[in-house]
Amino acid sequence: LMARTGRVDNYEFEHKARDGAITVCLLSSQTIDIGEKQYRLAIVRDIPWRQALAAVLLRARTLVDCAGDQFYWISADDRRIRYVNMACTRVLGYTREELLGMDVARLNPQRTAESWARMVERVRTFGSVTYEVTLVGRDEARSPFEISASLARHEGVEHVQVIARDISERRRMQAKAERQLRVSNALAELARALVDPAATQAGAARLLLERARELTGSPHGLVG
């Protein structure tokens, strides 16, 4: 480049010091004439901020890749997946290569083109949205997830950033709590019937059988 144009502007290169440390530098140089001789004037500036930024980005990428929640970048226009972290492959059973470029509707069959467009518009309006979906893995297993979605623009392309958190355990705990509440209410109702002077033994027995049927799903009120 110097031979062709006589100058170089902001040429980036790596400089290796005697101790082995690598520094990223910018070189600007041009040919100047002094008397009858030509000289090359060069200015070299180190740019340690580039190294610091690269280190920060590497740490951030490592944290996201190793996170327990699933992270996706999905093209807002065509619903194609552009980035996934390792949790996506571990939970869904697909390889990273299989997921990249996949239509998100393959993981969420209820996500039509129309519903996707509505969701993207909601994110544009509110900045972020949170909702629950059921995702289908490679083995056709279905699991509930809480989705947090926001928008980001990268290289002129709008993407939906998605964080998906498995809420299977939360659903199980909720079901267990609801069942315990129903049992407590049934026992309280039975206790009131037993202490009611106007209640009969046969009436209390019928009430007990009805509540047992409701709680067990068995016509005889039996478990198992």
C-alpha positions in Angstrom: 0.0 0.0 0.0 2.9 2.4 0.8 4.5 1.6 -2.5 1.3 2.4 -4.4 -0.1 5.4 -2.6 2.8 6.7 -0.5 0.8 6.6 2.7 -1.1 4.3 5.1 -3.9 5.5 7.4 -5.0 3.7 10.6 -3.6 0.3 9.6 -4.4 -2.1 12.5 -1.8 -4.7 13.5 -0.7 -6.7 16.5 2.6 -5.8 18.2 4.4 -8.5 20.3 6.6 -7.2 23.1 9.7 -8.9 24.4 7.7 -10.4 27.3 5.3 -11.9 24.8 2.4 -9.5 25.5 0.3 -8.7 22.5 -0.8 -5.1 21.9 -3.2 -4.0 19.2 -1.9 -0.9 17.4 -2.8 1.6 14.7 -0.2 2.7 12.2 -0.4 5.9 10.1 2.5 6.5 7.8 3.4 8.6 4.7 6.5 9.4 2.6 7.9 12.9 3.0 10.7 14.6 1.0 13.4 16.5 2.9 15.9 18.0 0.6 16.9 15.4 -1.9 16.1 12.5 0.4 12.8 10.7 1.0 11.8 9.6 4.5 8.9 7.6 5.9 7.1 9.2 8.8 5.2 6.7 10.9 2.9 7.2 14.0 2.0 4.2 16.0 -0.7 4.3 18.6 -1.7 1.4 20.9 -5.5 0.9 21.4 -5.8 -1.0 24.7 -9.5 -0.2 24.8 -10.0 -2.7 21.9 -8.4 -5.4 24.0 -10.5 -4.4 27.0 -13.6 -4.5 24.9 -12.8 -7.8 23.4 -12.2 -9.3 26.9 -15.6 -7.9 28.1 -17.4 -9.3 25.1 -15.7 -12.7 25.6 -16.8 -12.8 29.2 -20.3 -11.8 28.3 -20.5 -14.4 25.5 -19.2 -17.1 28.0 -21.8 -16.2 30.6 -24.6 -16.3 28.0 -23.4 -19.6 26.5 -23.2 -21.3 29.9 -26.4 -19.8 31.4 -29.1 -22.2 32.6 -31.8 -20.3 30.8 -32.2 -20.5 27.0 -31.1 -17.5 24.9 -32.2 -17.0 21.3 -31.7 -14.3 18.7 -34.5 -14.6 16.1 -34.9 -12.5 12.9 -37.9 -10.3 13.4 -38.7 -10.5 9.6 -38.7 -14.3 8.9 -38.7 -15.9 12.4 -35.4 -17.7 11.7 -33.1 -18.4 14.6 -29.8 -16.7 14.3 -28.2 -17.5 17.7 -28.7 -20.0 20.5 -26.8 -20.8 23.7 -25.9 -24.3 25.0 -29.0 -24.5 27.1 -31.1 -24.5 24.0 -29.3 -27.6 22.6 -29.3 -29.3 26.0 -33.1 -28.8 26.7 -34.5 -29.3 23.2 -32.2 -32.0 22.0 -31.2 -30.3 18.8 -27.6 -29.5 17.8 -26.6 -25.8 17.4 -26.3 -26.3 13.7 -29.8 -27.7 13.5 -31.3 -24.8 15.4 -29.5 -22.0 13.5 -31.7 -21.0 10.6 -34.7 -23.0 11.9 -38.2 -21.4 11.8 -39.2 -20.8 15.4 -42.7 -22.2 14.6 -41.0 -25.6 14.6 -40.4 -25.3 18.3 -43.7 -23.5 18.9 -46.3 -24.8 16.4 -48.9 -22.4 17.6 -46.7 -19.4 16.5 -48.2 -18.5 13.2 -46.9 -15.7 11.0 -49.8 -13.5 12.1 -49.2 -14.1 15.8 -45.5 -13.6 15.4 -46.1 -10.2 13.7 -48.5 -9.2 16.6 -45.9 -10.2 19.2 -43.1 -8.2 17.4 -45.4 -5.2 17.3 -46.1 -5.5 21.0 -42.4 -5.6 21.8 -41.9 -2.5 19.6 -44.7 -0.7 21.5 -43.8 -1.8 25.1 -40.1 -2.5 24.8 -40.4 -6.0 26.2 -43.1 -8.6 26.8 -43.4 -11.7 29.0 -45.6 -14.6 28.3 -45.8 -18.4 28.6 -45.6 -21.0 25.8 -45.1 -24.7 25.3 -42.0 -25.6 23.3 -41.6 -28.9 21.5 -38.2 -30.7 21.6 -36.7 -33.0 19.0 -38.2 -36.0 20.8 -41.6 -34.3 20.6 -41.6 -33.8 24.4 -43.5 -30.7 25.4 -42.4 -28.4 28.2 -43.8 -25.1 29.5 -41.5 -22.0 29.3 -41.8 -18.4 30.4 -40.6 -16.1 27.6 -39.1 -12.7 28.0 -38.7 -10.9 24.6 -37.1 -7.7 23.5 -35.8 -6.1 20.3 -32.2 -5.4 19.2 -30.8 -4.3 15.9 -27.5 -5.8 14.6 -25.9 -4.9 11.3 -29.1 -3.2 10.2 -31.3 -6.3 10.9 -33.9 -6.3 13.6 -33.8 -9.3 16.0 -36.0 -10.5 18.8 -34.0 -11.4 21.8 -35.6 -14.2 23.7 -34.9 -15.6 27.2 -36.8 -18.9 27.8 -37.0 -20.2 31.3 -38.3 -23.7 32.0 -41.3 -23.5 34.4 -42.1 -27.2 34.7 -41.2 -27.2 38.4 -43.1 -24.1 39.0 -46.2 -25.6 37.4 -45.8 -28.8 39.6 -45.5 -26.7 42.7 -48.6 -24.6 41.8 -50.6 -27.8 41.2 -49.4 -29.2 44.5 -50.4 -26.1 46.3 -53.8 -26.0 44.7 -54.4 -29.7 45.6 -53.4 -29.0 49.3 -55.8 -26.1 49.3 -58.6 -28.2 48.0 -57.9 -30.9 50.7 -57.8 -28.2 53.4 -61.1 -26.8 52.3 -62.7 -30.2 52.1 -61.5 -31.1 55.6 -62.8 -27.8 57.0 -66.2 -28.4 55.3 -66.3 -31.9 56.7 -65.4 -30.7 60.2 -68.2 -28.2 60.1 -70.6 -30.9 59.1 -69.5 -33.2 61.9 -70.0 -30.6 64.6 -73.3 -29.3 63.2 -76.1 -30.6 65.5 -78.5 -30.7 62.6 -76.2 -32.9 60.5 -76.7 -36.6 60.3 -74.1 -39.3 60.1 -75.3 -40.3 56.6 -75.1 -36.7 55.4 -71.5 -36.4 56.7 -70.6 -39.7 55.0 -72.1 -38.5 51.7 -70.2 -35.2 51.9 -66.9 -37.1 52.6 -67.5 -39.3 49.6 -68.2 -36.4 47.3 -65.1 -34.5 48.3 -63.0 -37.7 48.0 -64.3 -38.2 44.5 -63.4 -34.6 43.6 -59.9 -34.9 45.0 -59.0 -38.4 43.7 -61.0 -38.4 40.4 -62.2 -41.9 41.4 -65.9 -42.7 41.4 -65.3 -44.5 44.7 -63.1 -41.8 46.2 -60.1 -44.2 46.2 -56.4 -43.3 45.5 -54.5 -45.7 43.2 
